[in-house]
């Protein structure tokens, strides 16, 4: 993604934790293309070296293979850094249900380590990946930042605790923070494999193999699917925020429209059929609903538009068009 229109100072040195992951590696690429010095901290547990392979020869890129659960690694990564974009986490609601202890250790203890390291290094601002899962059992649509429900999974608890810790570090130590509640992000480099793969790359891979995608439930559940370039824009705008009202708070990061899973599969079939007509004939299957799943998710993006000037360029349709082309080229 070209972020030059956002006018981010290329002299900034920026740390991206989880920089070998899906969102993190896309952030690293955008920042490097802007001329920034980028430090990537990743333990490669879910991130992949291939996602950053093309950056490793660049003088402006530093890779630290380390773990946010290790405070020493966090301190090392924060040295001489202007801004932190904290993406490192153990995602997935089902994973947190199966193993709540590891999710908590990475997402809470690791997050706290990063806050301490950022405070000690006197970074200008700590921008972190929060989650729409924080809205929990709240049925109100669209989701507005100040109104949340009770968490429905261990993962949701960890991400809400992150917000509480960020707020306390601002009030106690003066560390500027911004939390970004991501809504179902998709796009290039998102892993289609594994038990906890996200739904879009998983469905794309199944359809390309002429295998039936399996929808959990009846297909009526809906999500505010958000293309990764919209997420990059919000991270950069969070660095650029220059008024008091815009910092030390949280924002929804989404497009502001919802799509049900039946429609999602139909769009994917349509776009993939441009490459292989047989994909249009693949039959969709339906399975049981997943524990901890929220029926509907839709974000209000008014706060980000008003305070940060957020103007997402990619709808579900324009985003999926780009994502499908990337998957076809790289995963076929």
N, C-alpha and C positions, 0 to 999 in steps of 0.2 A: 504493500500500500504506500502511496505517495502522501506524506503528511506535510509537505512543504507549505501548503495553503494555511496550515495552522501556525506557522512562524515560530516553531520551537527552536530555541537557541542551540545551535550545533555544538557549542562549547561545553554543554552540560555532560557530566559523567553520570550515567544512570545504571543502577543495579536492577536486574530483572531476576527475581527468584523464581524457580521453576521454569527457567528460560529455555530448557530443552523440551518442554511440553508443548501442547497444542497452542494455547493462547500465548504462552511465554515466548515461543520461538517466532511467532508472527510479530510480537512486539519488538523483539530483538532485531528482526529484519527491517522493520519500519524505521526504527531509531538509527540503525547503521546506515540506511539509505539517506537519512537526514544529516549524516555527518557526525552523530554523537559517538562518544566513547561508551561502550556497553560492557558491563560485567554480568555474566550469567552464573548463577549458583543453582546447581541441580545435582541430586544424588542418583539420577537416572533410574529411579524405582518405577516411575510411570512415564517420565520423559525419555526421549530417544536421542542418541548421539547423531543419528542421521538428520534430525531436524535442524541441527546447528552445524553440520559438517561443512557447509559452504562458507561459514563465518570464521572457522578456526584459523584460517591463514591471514585474516585481516588484522592489522596492527591495532585497530580501534576496538577489537573484541577480545575479552578475557574470559576464559571458562574456568570456573572453580568447581571441581567435582566434590561436593560437600553436602552436608545434611543440616537442615534448619533445626533439627533436634540437638545439634552440637553447637553450643554458644560460641566456641572458638571459630568455627566455620563462618558463623554469622558476622562476627567481628571482622574477620579477614575480608569478607565480601563487601562490607560497608566502608572500608578504608577509602578516604578521599572521594566519596560518592556525594553527588548533589541531591539526587532523588532516588527513592526506592519504589519500584513497582512490584509489589509482593503478590506473586501468582502461585507460589508453591503451596500445595495442599494435597490431601488425599480425598479425592472427590467421590461421588456416588452414594446415594441414599442406601441402596441395597448392601454395598460394601460396609457401610457404617453399622448397619443392622447385624451383619454377620460378624463383624470385628470392631466393636465400639472402642476398645482400648487403643488400638493402633490409630484409628481416626482421631481420637482425642489427643494422643501424644503428638501427632504431626500437626494437627490443625489448631490446637490450643497451646501446648507447650512450645512447639516450633514457632508459632506466631508470637508468643511472648518473648522468645529469644530474639526474634527479628526486631521487635519493638525496642528492646533493651540495646541491641547493637546499633540501631539507627539513632537512638537517643544519644548514646555514647559517642558516636561519630559526628553528631551535630548535623545530620542531614537536613536539608531544607524542608522536605515533606515526605511523608510515608503514605503512598497510595496502595490500597490493598483490595484484593478480590473478595468481596462479600458474596452473598447468595440470595436468590429469590426464595430459597427454602425457608428463610427467616420468617416469611409471612405465615407459615404453619397452617393452622386450621381456620384462619380468617377466610370467610367466603366472599368478602367484599371485592368487587371488581369495578374499575381497575385498582391494582395495588398502589397505595399511596405510602410514601416512605414513613410517615409518622404513625401509621396504624398497622400493627402486626398482631398475629394470634399466637397460640402456643405451638412450639415446635412439634413436628410429627416424626422426627428421626434423630438418632445421635448426631448425624452429619449436620442437621439444621441447628442443633444446640451448639455445636462447635463454631459454626459461622456466626451465630448471634453473640457468643462469648467474645469473638474477635471484635465485634463492634463495641462491646462494653469496655474491653481492654484499650482499644484505640481512643475512646472517649476519655478514659481515666488518664492515659499517658499524655493527652493534650492538656487536661486540667491540672495534672500534677507536675509534669515536667516541661510543658510548653511545646511538645512535639506536634507539629501540624500533621493532621491525618485526613484522608478522604477514603471512604469505603464505597465500593462499586458493586451493587447487587446485580450480578449477572443473571439474565433470563435465558436459559437454554441456548447457549452459544454453539454455532456450527461453522464449518468452513474448512479450508485447506489445512492439511496436516493433522486433522482429527482422526484418531485411531479407530478403525472399524472392528478391531479384534479384541478378544478377551471377554470375560464374564460381565464386565461393567462398562462395555462399550456404549457410547451415546447412540440414541435411536437413529439419527440421520445417517451417519456413516455405516452403521450396522445394516440398515435397510438398503442403502446403495450397494453395499457389497453383496448382499443376498440377491438383489435383483439382477446384478451383473452376472451372477452365477445361475440365473433362472431358478433360484430357490424362493419359496414363498416367505415374505416377511411376516413376522408374527406380531400382531398388535395386542398389547395387554389391555383387556377390557373390550368394549364394543366399538371402539374407534371414535367415541364422542368426546373423550378427554381432549383438552386443547391447551396449547402452549404459545407463549410469545417468543417464537423462534427468532434468534438474533445473530446476524452474520458477523463474523469475527472482525471485519473492518470497522463496524460500528463500535465495537469494544476498544479497538486501537484508538479510535477518535476520542472516546471518553477518557482513556488513560492519559492521553496527551493533553486534553483540555483540563484534566485534574492537576497536571503539572503547571499549567499556565494560569490557573485560577488566581486572581490577584485582589480579591476583596474579602473582607472578614466573613461576610455572610456565606460565601461559597465554600469555605474550608471548615474542617472539623465537623463534618456531617456525612451522611450517606446518600447515594443516588441510585435510582433504578437505571440499569443499562439494558435497553431493549429497543424494539422498533415501535411498539405501541399498538400492535395488532395481534390477534390470536388466530391460530390455525388448528383445526382438529386433526387427529392422527389419520383418519380416513382421507381427508383432503391432502395431507402431506404425502401419503403414498401415491395418490393420483398424480400429484405434481411431479414427483420423482419418476414415475413410470413415463409420463409425457416427455420429460427432458431426456431420460435415458434411451427412450425409443428412437430418438434422433440418431443414436449410434447403433442400436440393435432393436429392430422392430419386434422381435419375439418377447422382449421385456414387457411390452404392453399387455401380453396375454398371461403373465404370471398371476396366479390367484393369491389373494391375501388371506392369511389365517388369523384366527383370534384366540387368545389365551386368557388365563385368569388375570385379574387386576393385581398390580404389584403393591405389596405392603408399604405404607408410608407415602404413596403417591397422592398428590393433590389433584382433584378433578380438573380444575381450570386455573390458568395463570395468564394474567394480562397486566402489563405495567402501565402506570401513568408516567410519562417522561417529561411532564411539564416542569418539574423542579430543575432537571438537568438542562432543559431548553432555556429556562429563565435565568438561572445562575451561572451556567457554564457556556451557554450558546450552542448546546448540542443540537446537531442537525443530521440525524442518521440518514445515510444515503442509500442503504440497502434494505429493501423489503424482503419478505420470505421468497418472493419470486426472483428478484434480481440476485439475491444471495445464493439461492439454490442453483441458478443457472451457472454461476461461477464455480460453485462447489462441485457440481456434477462434472463440469469440464475438467476440473483438477483431479477428481477421483478417477475419471475414465483414463486420463493420461498416466496417472501414477500408480493405480491399483489394478489395472486390467491385467 
